[in-house]
Structure formats: structure tokens, C-alpha cells
Amino acid sequence: MTPNEFRALGHQLIEWVAAYRERLPELPVMSPAKPGDVRRHFAAAPPEHGVPLEGLLPQLDAAVLPGITHWNHPRFFAYFPSNSMLPSVLADLVAAGLGAQGMSWQTSPAATELEEVAMEWLRQLVGLPPTFSGVIQDTASTATLVALLCARERTTSHGQVRGGLQAEASPLTVYASEMAHSSIEKAALLAGFGRDNLRLLPTDDAHALIPDALEEALATDVGRGHRPCAIVATVGSTGTTAIDPVARMGELARAHSAWLHVDAAMAGTAMACPELRWMWEGVEQADSVVWNPHKWLGIGFDCTAYHVRDPDHLVRVMATDPSVLRTAQDGAVKNYRNWGIALGRRFRSLKVWFVLSALGVEGVRANVRRHLALARWFADQVDATPGWERLAPVPLQTVSFRHRPPGLEGSALDAHNLGLARAVNASGRAYLTPAMLKGVQLLRVSVGATATTDADLTALWTQLREIAAALPAAG
């Protein structure tokens, strides 16, 4: 493809994306595709000879689009937000066009130095103290794995350069809430702690970790000869956006020389609003903090912000130094390949620069506050309507609730609510996710798509009540 051919086709694709965004409200939110529906549009083998790419454009509409669940749809209320604002789309285009490889400063100085700027902007945006340094990871799952690896190495005085965990005389233990994200368990397993050494602790009525339970677990493990290694505080749990007591957990972490990792994957964006920073009071005690600009902030997937208090320790744990990667500037610059697991690194900081430049800090705050108001409105409707029950506080933008018609209990009530969620999603008019909370089937409405308005929440509430009234179990 020549630059002129790229220019012509690129204009067509930009127009296609723009038209797609304009007609998003008309599309079914959740993809109606069945297994195999997309694959059948494509040949079983690659073409022997190249074909003009213009000929593929119709396939975007015929094959690809029906298999897309529209995360930027104004009535996307599932999981958590994962917005990709159009400035971020343009930044990805520039990054792909440049084709930069940012594994070290020398391989693309702009990629490294703009990432330094971007991480400082993000640190200031959410109010973290200047004692933190940052790096962009792909996802919170990877960042949490990095955190637990660093915790392991601090507790073992860098045992990885000796016999690793197999040489340790005492088991190392990790602590988190029973509501913690599944990535915590996955990271503990991948980091070699073993399932038997992961403590998922009980929560209170607001579904936040109970500090006394953590204190008791720590004391019990120490008494058994175990070594507390890492404590994970969740700010905005997946099911209900519960807020763990970060400050108290930090005190306990210090008392046991354990690593404190704060997981604010979705909620981190809310910390742009000073009035919401009570949610992670004590965060300055953390050894590491993770949050996802690729969720609520509008920066397209993937882009995770990972902040640490001791970057030298991070580099010591993560760094390798093959001769082919050494450069004359190594002592004077950051080589971000040594700040995480991946060697190759994309130019993600362009997205941070574009989106924060377009929105400004006040624009970020306005989006957060608008979504919080919409969620509070929805929670008020649930609270005020007989037969509907809210199952958790609403500190952020997610409402956890269920329909509870008279006479329906237990598994029948769970099945009723699961059927309600499936009916909403199958309609294509909205998309929400059901979840289990302490043995109870609930519905989650997670507000956060950039285009969502009060009319979209009103339409969802109307639809929920209509479907609930029509379901056989409701009678």
C-alpha cells in the first residue's frame, strides 16, 4: 500500500468510524451473534494472493459489526465502563502510524518521555502524593501480578536470585477481601504463593473488608510460622463498588512489614474529584496503586496506570540486562521495559495526552459527577418502588439490586432475576450484567458510558419494570 492508497482508504475508514459512532443508539447493545456466526463469513485459509483492501469494507458491516457488543453505547450498563473517546481513537491511529517500540529510551525517546509526562499528569489528576512514580501497564491484572511479585521479593530479600519461593523456610501469605477482583487470586497463583496461602476475608454489610478479620488472620498466620507478605485493599469492588478501609489496612501492613497494594481499577478516575478522595484515605501508605484510565476516563483499551513508591525496587525485580539492550544513555534515563513484565511496549501515552488535553481536569470531573448523579437517581427509583430491593450502598456509579415479587424466595427468586437480566439483554435496548453477591442473585447497573443521559436511565428503568411485570414468576 502506498501512502496515497493509505490516504484514500484511511479517509473512508475514518468516515466509517464516525458514522458508526453516530448510529450507535440504533444498534443492539449486546451482540446478537451466535457461536460461529462471524467465522462463517471468512475463508478457512488465507488468500494466495493479495486483494485490494477496499473490498473488505463491506465485510465490516456484514461480518464484524453484528459480532460487536457496543461498549460505547449510551445504554451499556454492564460490567464497568470501558470508553474509547474519539480523541483516543485518533491517538491510536497516530501510534500505529508511527509504529514506535518503546522498550527503552533509545528505541523511541518520545515514547519514554511522553509516558513520564502522562504518568505525572495522571498522578496529579487523582491526587496521589509526589512520592509516587508511575508507568503504563496493559491491564490491572498485569499490574497486580507485578505488585505481588515485588511484594514477594521484598519479603524474601530478593529470593528470586537464589532459590526462589522453593528455598523459603516459611510460607508467604496474601490477604484481600472476599469481594476482591478475581485478578487478585490469579496474581497470587501466578506469583507462586499457592491457593492455600491466599486469605479472602469476610466483609461487612456494605461489602467492605472487616479490619478485625484482617488483624485476626495476620495474627493467626504469624502464630503458625507464616510470613504476611501482601495486603490488597479494594477501592470499588466489581460487584458493588465496595470501599475497603485503606488507612486501617495500611496500618496493619506496616505493623507486619507487608506490602500494601491498592486496587482502584475502575474507581481511580473518581479520585479526580477532591470530594471523593475519602474513598482511598490512607493511600499514601500504599506501596503500589493501580487504576484503569481505559475504564471511566475515556482512554481506549488498553491503558493501566501503575504507581509505586519505590521504583528502584520495581526495577530490581523486573529488570534483565542482555547486552543487545544496553545503551549509552542507560544511567541517565528510564527504560520502561524494566518497569513491568513485557519487553515490547506500545506508545500508549499518546492516548493519555490526547484525551486529557481534550477534556481537561474539569472535563474529567464533570463526567464523573454526571454519572454519579445518574446512578443516585436510579438508586432512588429502586428504593422508592415496592417490589424492588437495593442490595448495596452506591458510593460510585454502580447500583446493585433485584426485583423481589411477593412470595418468591430462594432459588426461584434468583432464577427470576437472572431471567430478567437475560430478557433485557436479549432485547438489544440495553445491556446489564447479573452477578452473585454472598449467595444472592443480583442485577448490576453500571453507569459510565460517555454518551449516557438521563433519558437512557429512564428508559432502562421503564423497561425493567415492564419485563418484571410480564415474567411468569412475577405473577
Secondary structure, DSSP 8 states (H G I E B T S, - for coil): --HHHHHHHHHHHHHHHHHHHHTGGGS-SS----TTTTGGGS-SS--SS---GGGGHHHIIIIIGGG---TTSTTEESSS-----HHHHHHHHHHHHHT---SSTTT-HHHHHHHHHHHHHHHHHHT--TT-EEEEES-HHHHHHHHHHHHHHHHTTSGGGTTGGGG-SS-EEEEEETTS-HHHHHHHHHTT--GGGEEEE-B-TTS-B-HHHHHHHHHHHHHTT-EEEEEEEEBS-TTT--B--HHHHHHHHHHTT-EEEEE-TTGGGGGGSGGGGGGGTTGGG-SEEEE-TTTTT---SS-EEEEES-HHHHHHHH----GGG--TTTTTS--GGGGSS-SS---THHHHHHHHHHHHHHHHHHHHHHHHHHHHHHHHHHHHSTTEEE-S--SSSEEEEEE--TT--HHHHHHHHHHHHHHHHHHSS-EEEEEEETTEEEEEEE---TT--HHHHHHHHHHHHHHHHHSGGG-
